[in-house]
Amino acid sequence: MIWDLDDTLVVERPAAEAAVAATCQHAAAVLGVNPERLEQDVFDEAKSQWSALPTIDFARRVGIASWEALWATFEDPGREFSDLRAVRLSHRQAVWRKAIERQTSVDPPSVEELSERFVVERLSRMEAYPDAEPVISQLHPEVPMAIVTNGAPDTQRTKLSLSGLDRFGLPTVVAGEIGIGKPSPEPFLRALDQLEVAPERAVFVGDSLSRDITPASNLGMTALLIARYHHDPNSIALPEGRCNVITTLHAVQQYLSPGRD
Ligand SMILES: [Mg+2]
């Protein structure tokens, strides 16, 4: 049984949006800006400036999202991460500054204060989805389990520890550690190797058709799409293979037959 992390086990995009929204409400109070407009501008600036950094090829290869760079510390070994550490503070401050400057002028201390406030807001929203802990508890330790996640190791392990899911000690393959992320087969194969399970006997659960379900299915795994935010999960077009849509992690139990991990 192999899990994706972001928006499968832990709340990622909605938590980032809520943290940006809370920070923008504060910006509205102190700077008089329109908070909703600022929210959109922060995500836009984060994306365009992240794409313009010389580190973008590596960031794309291992799947570090532009909004994660607004709080990530990148305390990981390797030249790529030291390059990211070198730009992280100026990057996150430039994102907030340019987003605010679309509405009003702003001084450097206010920019610094807002960009640090966002980090606090984001770190206070490190939560697992309500079904994650109970389902893993039920399966652990009888069913061998692992996590395969894109992103920077420090970032992803922070999510695991602050959400409490690290208590299970599941083997975790982080794309940043091996230099390549999903949808490449490499991280999936690493996890299968660690579990000593053949792909045909493994179940993968993720929230992305392109990064989780299609590559897992191509490797011969049973691939389950967790559709938490779809209005009509039955209408989702799945790739060929043993794929299915689930709307709660509790549904994984029925795919675990004897002899399958
Ligand atoms: Mg995900």
Residues whose N, C-alpha, C, O or C-beta is under 5 A from the ligand:
A	BS01	MG	D4 L5 D6 D7 T8 D207
